[in-house]
Amino acid sequence: MAPRKSTIPDKHLSHGEAFEQFIGRVYLTAVRLGTPGRAGLRGTGLSDAEIDHAMTELIARELILPSTERDVWSVAPPREAISRYASQVERRLALSLSTASEVEAIWRRAVGTGQPNPHPNFDLLGSAEDIADRLIGLHRVATTRFWWALENSAATRLLLERSAEDDSVLSLRKGMDIRIVFDTSLLDNALAMALLEGGHAQGHAIRVGNGVPLSLALCDDRSAMVDLSSFDPTGEGSIEVRGRAPLLAVEKLLDEIWQLATPFGPTVEAASRSSGDRAPLDPRDQRILSLLSSGMSDQVIARQAGVSVRTVERRVRYILDHLGAATRFQAGVQAVRRGWVE
C-alpha cells in the first residue's frame, strides 16, 4: 500500500485532542508490530511525515526507544513506560492546578489596572475552594517534605470532604519528611479521624495538638500556605507564600506547633515493646490512654473506643490512679515516660 498524504496539517501536528488520538493510534500500531519499522508503519497507511512526527513524540515520551538501525525502533515495556509517562503528566497537571490562582491574579491585574505585582512572593487566595485547590496541588507536587497543621477551618472541612470522595487527592510520596498535626477540635469529625488514622497506618508522623492557632502547610522549599478560613469562611487574607524569608517563618511556626503537640499512636504496641514497667491495663484501657494522651475529650474518646462517656470517665480515673497522676496532662507525661504510649 502506498503511503498516503498526511491528513493532519503541518501547523497542527502537535496540538489538541486530535493529535493525542493520532499519537495513541500510532503507539498501538507500534506495539502490535513488536519491532516497529518504517515499512510496517507505512503498511498501515501512515505517511512518512506522520511516522517521523509520531515517532519523535513517542521517543520524547519514552514510550518508544530509538535504535541504531535506521528506520527501526523498539517498544519500551508498556506497563512501566505508560506508568512513568502518566506520572509525569500528573505532575504537570498538579503544578498547573497549584499555580492556577496565581496565573488568574496576574491576568486580572493585566486586564484591570495593568500594574505589576508589588509582592511577587505572596498570592492572596479568594475562597475556601481556592485554598483547598492549592493544598491539593501542593500534595501532588511535593517531593522532599510536607509539613501540615490542620485546625477546624472551612478549607479543612472542604478538603476532608474531597478526600472522602477520592482518597488520592491528599496522598503523598513515600520517603518524604512528613509531619502532620491535627487540632483536637477535629477529633470529633469522622472524616478527620479517617485521614488521621489512614496517615498513621501509612507511617506518616502524626501528632495531635490542643489549640492549633491556624492551618498551615509547607511544601518542600518552594511554597507555604496560610489558611485563615477559620476566622472568615470566605478565606479572606489567606495566602500562598514563596521566597526564603516567608518560608523560614512558616517553617519555624510549624516546628513550634509540632513540638507542642502529642504523638498519635496506639498504646498496645508500645506496651508490648516496653521492658520492665508494663502497662497494667487491658486493651480497652490502653486504647483510652492512647486517645487521652492525644488530648481528646471524653466524648471523642467514647466515640472512638465504642463505649459510653460515663465508662470513659470511670476508666480515666482508674488510669490516673495507676499512674499516680492528678491531671490528664500529668497522666500523658507519665505514660510517655514509662513507655506506655509512643
C-alpha positions as CSV (number, residue, x, y, z in Angstrom):
1,M,0.0,0.0,0.0
2,A,1.4,3.4,-1.0
3,P,1.9,5.8,1.9
4,R,-0.9,8.4,1.9
5,K,-0.5,12.1,2.3
6,S,-0.7,13.3,5.8
7,T,-4.2,14.2,6.9
8,I,-3.0,16.5,9.7
9,P,-1.9,20.0,8.6
10,D,1.8,20.6,9.5
11,K,0.9,23.6,11.6
12,H,-1.3,21.5,13.9
13,L,0.8,18.3,14.1
14,S,1.5,18.8,17.8
15,H,-1.7,20.4,19.2
16,G,-5.0,19.4,20.6
17,E,-7.1,16.3,21.2
18,A,-6.8,15.1,17.5
19,F,-3.1,15.0,17.9
20,E,-3.3,12.9,21.0
21,Q,-5.6,10.5,19.3
22,F,-3.2,10.3,16.4
23,I,-0.2,9.6,18.7
24,G,-2.2,7.0,20.5
25,R,-3.1,5.2,17.3
26,V,0.5,5.2,16.1
27,Y,1.7,3.9,19.5
28,L,-0.8,1.0,19.5
29,T,0.3,0.2,15.9
30,A,3.9,0.1,17.0
31,V,3.0,-2.2,20.0
32,R,1.2,-4.6,17.7
33,L,4.2,-4.7,15.3
34,G,6.5,-5.6,18.2
35,T,9.6,-4.1,16.5
36,P,8.1,-1.2,14.5
37,G,9.8,-0.2,11.3
38,R,9.0,2.4,8.7
39,A,7.9,-0.2,6.2
40,G,5.5,-1.8,8.7
41,L,4.1,1.6,9.7
42,R,3.7,2.6,6.0
43,G,1.7,-0.6,5.6
44,T,-1.0,0.8,7.9
45,G,-1.5,3.8,5.7
46,L,0.8,6.3,7.6
47,S,2.8,8.9,5.6
48,D,6.5,9.4,6.2
49,A,5.7,12.8,7.7
50,E,3.3,11.2,10.1
51,I,5.7,8.5,11.0
52,D,8.6,10.9,11.6
53,H,6.5,13.2,13.8
54,A,4.8,10.5,15.8
55,M,8.0,8.5,16.5
56,T,9.8,11.7,17.5
57,E,7.0,12.4,20.0
58,L,6.8,8.9,21.3
59,I,10.5,8.8,21.9
60,A,10.3,12.0,23.8
61,R,7.6,10.4,26.0
62,E,9.9,7.4,26.4
63,L,7.2,5.0,25.1
64,I,9.3,4.2,22.1
65,L,13.1,3.7,22.1
66,P,15.5,4.7,19.3
67,S,17.5,2.1,17.6
68,T,20.9,2.0,16.0
69,E,19.2,0.6,12.9
70,R,17.8,3.2,10.5
71,D,14.0,3.4,10.3
72,V,13.6,0.7,13.0
73,W,12.5,1.4,16.6
74,S,11.8,-0.7,19.7
75,V,8.9,-0.5,22.2
76,A,9.6,0.2,25.8
77,P,7.9,-2.3,28.2
78,P,4.4,-0.8,28.1
79,R,3.4,-1.2,31.8
80,E,6.5,0.6,33.1
81,A,6.6,3.2,30.3
82,I,2.9,4.1,30.5
83,S,3.0,4.4,34.3
84,R,6.1,6.6,34.1
85,Y,4.6,8.9,31.5
86,A,1.2,9.1,33.4
87,S,3.2,10.2,36.5
88,Q,4.9,12.9,34.5
89,V,1.6,14.1,33.1
90,E,0.0,14.1,36.6
91,R,2.9,16.2,38.0
92,R,2.4,18.7,35.2
93,L,-1.3,18.9,35.8
94,A,-0.8,19.2,39.6
95,L,1.7,22.0,39.0
96,S,-0.8,23.8,36.7
97,L,-3.5,23.4,39.4
98,S,-1.3,24.7,42.1
99,T,-0.5,27.9,40.1
100,A,-4.0,28.4,38.6
101,S,-4.9,31.1,41.1
102,E,-1.6,32.9,40.7
103,V,-2.0,33.0,37.0
104,E,-5.5,34.3,37.3
105,A,-4.3,37.0,39.6
106,I,-1.7,38.0,37.0
107,W,-4.4,38.0,34.3
108,R,-6.8,40.1,36.4
109,R,-4.1,42.7,37.0
110,A,-3.3,42.7,33.3
111,V,-6.9,43.3,32.2
112,G,-7.5,45.7,35.1
113,T,-5.0,48.3,36.2
114,G,-2.1,46.6,34.4
115,Q,0.1,47.3,37.4
116,P,2.8,44.7,38.2
117,N,2.5,42.7,41.3
118,P,4.3,44.6,44.1
119,H,4.7,41.4,46.2
120,P,5.6,38.6,43.8
121,N,6.2,36.1,46.6
122,F,2.7,36.4,48.0
123,D,-0.6,35.3,46.4
124,L,-3.9,36.3,48.1
125,L,-6.4,33.5,48.0
126,G,-10.0,34.3,47.3
127,S,-12.1,31.5,48.8
128,A,-12.1,28.2,50.8
129,E,-12.3,26.4,47.4
130,D,-9.2,28.2,46.3
131,I,-7.3,27.3,49.4
132,A,-8.4,23.6,49.1
133,D,-7.3,23.6,45.4
134,R,-3.9,25.0,46.3
135,L,-3.4,22.4,49.1
136,I,-4.3,19.5,46.8
137,G,-1.9,20.8,44.3
138,L,0.9,21.1,46.9
139,H,0.3,17.5,47.9
140,R,0.8,16.4,44.4
141,V,4.0,18.3,43.6
142,A,5.7,17.7,47.0
143,T,8.9,15.7,46.6
144,T,11.0,16.1,49.8
145,R,8.8,17.3,52.6
146,F,5.3,18.2,53.6
147,W,4.6,19.8,57.0
148,W,0.9,20.5,57.7
149,A,-1.0,21.8,60.7
150,L,-4.8,21.5,60.4
151,E,-7.5,23.1,62.5
152,N,-11.2,23.2,62.0
153,S,-11.3,25.8,59.2
154,A,-13.7,26.0,56.3
155,A,-11.0,25.0,53.8
156,T,-10.0,22.0,56.0
157,R,-13.6,20.7,56.1
158,L,-13.8,21.1,52.4
159,L,-10.6,19.2,51.9
160,L,-11.8,16.4,54.2
161,E,-15.0,16.1,52.1
162,R,-13.0,15.9,48.9
163,S,-10.6,13.3,50.4
164,A,-13.6,11.2,51.4
165,E,-14.7,11.2,47.8
166,D,-11.2,10.4,46.4
167,D,-8.5,9.4,48.9
168,S,-5.8,10.1,46.3
169,V,-6.2,13.9,46.5
170,L,-4.2,14.1,49.7
171,S,-1.8,11.3,49.0
172,L,2.0,12.0,49.5
173,R,5.0,10.2,48.0
174,K,6.8,7.7,50.2
175,G,10.2,8.6,51.7
176,M,9.3,12.2,52.3
177,D,9.7,14.2,55.5
178,I,6.0,14.3,56.5
179,R,4.7,15.9,59.7
180,I,1.0,16.4,60.2
181,V,-0.6,17.9,63.3
182,F,-4.4,17.7,63.9
183,D,-6.1,20.1,66.3
184,T,-8.2,18.4,68.9
185,S,-11.2,20.3,67.6
186,L,-11.1,18.0,64.5
187,L,-11.2,14.8,66.5
188,D,-15.0,14.5,66.7
189,N,-15.1,14.7,62.9
190,A,-15.3,11.2,61.4
191,L,-13.6,12.4,58.1
192,A,-10.7,13.9,60.0
193,M,-10.2,10.7,62.1
194,A,-10.2,8.6,58.9
195,L,-7.5,10.9,57.5
196,L,-5.5,10.8,60.7
197,E,-5.7,7.0,61.1
198,G,-5.0,6.5,57.4
199,G,-1.9,8.6,57.6
200,H,-0.7,6.9,60.7
201,A,-1.2,3.5,59.0
202,Q,1.0,4.7,56.1
203,G,3.8,5.6,58.5
204,H,3.3,9.3,58.5
205,A,4.4,11.2,61.6
206,I,1.1,12.3,63.1
207,R,0.6,14.4,66.2
208,V,-2.4,16.0,67.9
209,G,-2.4,19.4,69.4
210,N,-4.8,21.4,71.6
211,G,-5.3,25.0,70.3
212,V,-3.5,24.9,66.9
213,P,-3.7,28.6,66.1
214,L,-4.3,28.3,62.3
215,S,-3.9,25.9,59.4
216,L,-0.5,26.0,57.8
217,A,1.3,23.9,55.2
218,L,4.9,23.8,53.9
219,C,5.8,22.1,50.6
220,D,9.5,21.3,50.1
221,D,11.3,24.7,49.9
222,R,9.0,26.0,47.2
223,S,5.8,27.2,48.8
224,A,3.8,27.6,52.0
225,M,0.1,28.1,52.7
226,V,-1.6,30.2,55.4
227,D,-5.3,29.3,55.7
228,L,-7.4,31.9,57.6
229,S,-10.8,30.4,56.7
230,S,-11.5,29.5,60.3
231,F,-11.6,33.3,61.1
232,D,-13.6,34.1,57.9
233,P,-15.4,31.4,55.9
234,T,-14.5,33.2,52.7
235,G,-10.8,32.7,53.5
236,E,-10.1,36.4,53.2
237,G,-6.5,37.2,54.0
238,S,-5.3,33.6,53.3
239,I,-2.1,33.5,51.3
240,E,0.4,31.3,49.5
241,V,3.9,32.4,50.0
242,R,7.3,31.8,48.4
243,G,10.8,33.1,49.0
244,R,13.3,32.3,51.6
245,A,12.2,34.6,54.5
246,P,8.5,33.8,54.5
247,L,9.1,30.1,54.1
248,L,11.5,30.2,57.1
249,A,8.9,32.0,59.1
250,V,6.2,29.4,58.3
251,E,8.7,26.6,58.9
252,K,9.5,27.9,62.4
253,L,5.9,28.3,63.3
254,L,5.1,24.8,62.1
255,D,8.0,23.4,64.1
256,E,6.8,25.1,67.3
257,I,3.3,23.6,66.7
258,W,4.9,20.2,66.2
259,Q,7.0,20.4,69.3
260,L,3.9,21.3,71.5
261,A,1.7,18.5,70.0
262,T,1.3,15.0,71.3
263,P,2.4,12.0,69.2
264,F,-0.5,9.9,68.0
265,G,-0.1,6.1,68.2
266,P,-1.6,3.0,69.7
267,T,-0.5,2.1,73.2
268,V,-0.8,-1.6,72.7
269,E,2.4,-1.9,70.6
270,A,4.2,0.5,72.9
271,A,3.3,-1.5,75.9
272,S,4.3,-4.8,74.3
273,R,7.7,-3.4,73.5
274,S,8.2,-1.9,76.9
275,S,10.6,-3.8,79.1
276,G,10.0,-3.8,82.8
277,D,7.3,-1.4,83.6
278,R,4.5,-2.9,81.6
279,A,1.1,-1.1,81.4
280,P,-1.3,-2.9,83.9
281,L,-4.1,-2.2,81.5
282,D,-6.4,-4.3,79.3
283,P,-6.6,-3.4,75.6
284,R,-9.6,-1.2,76.1
285,D,-7.9,0.9,78.8
286,Q,-4.7,1.1,76.6
287,R,-6.9,2.4,73.8
288,I,-8.4,5.0,76.1
289,L,-5.0,6.0,77.4
290,S,-3.7,6.5,73.8
291,L,-6.7,8.8,73.0
292,L,-6.4,10.6,76.3
293,S,-2.7,11.3,75.7
294,S,-3.6,12.7,72.3
295,G,-5.7,15.4,74.0
296,M,-9.1,14.1,73.1
297,S,-12.2,14.9,75.2
298,D,-14.2,12.2,77.0
299,Q,-16.9,12.5,74.4
300,V,-14.5,11.9,71.5
301,I,-12.8,9.0,73.4
302,A,-16.1,7.4,74.0
303,R,-17.0,7.6,70.3
304,Q,-13.6,6.2,69.2
305,A,-13.5,3.5,71.8
306,G,-17.1,2.4,71.4
307,V,-18.1,2.9,75.0
308,S,-20.2,5.4,77.0
309,V,-18.9,8.7,78.2
310,R,-19.6,7.5,81.8
311,T,-17.4,4.5,81.2
312,V,-14.6,6.7,79.8
313,E,-14.8,8.9,82.9
314,R,-14.6,5.9,85.2
315,R,-11.7,4.3,83.3
316,V,-9.8,7.7,83.1
317,R,-10.0,7.9,86.9
318,Y,-8.6,4.3,87.1
319,I,-5.7,5.2,84.8
320,L,-4.9,8.3,86.7
321,D,-4.7,6.3,89.9
322,H,-2.4,3.7,88.3
323,L,-0.1,6.4,87.0
324,G,-0.2,8.5,90.2
325,A,-1.3,11.5,88.2
326,A,-3.5,14.3,89.4
327,T,-4.4,15.6,86.0
328,R,-4.9,14.3,82.4
329,F,-1.8,16.2,81.3
330,Q,0.3,14.5,84.1
331,A,-1.1,11.2,83.0
332,G,0.1,11.7,79.5
333,V,3.6,12.7,80.6
334,Q,3.8,9.7,83.0
335,A,2.6,7.3,80.3
336,V,5.2,8.6,77.8
337,R,8.0,8.3,80.4
338,R,7.0,4.7,81.2
339,G,6.8,3.7,77.6
340,W,3.1,3.0,77.8
341,V,2.5,5.3,74.8
342,E,4.8,6.5,72.0
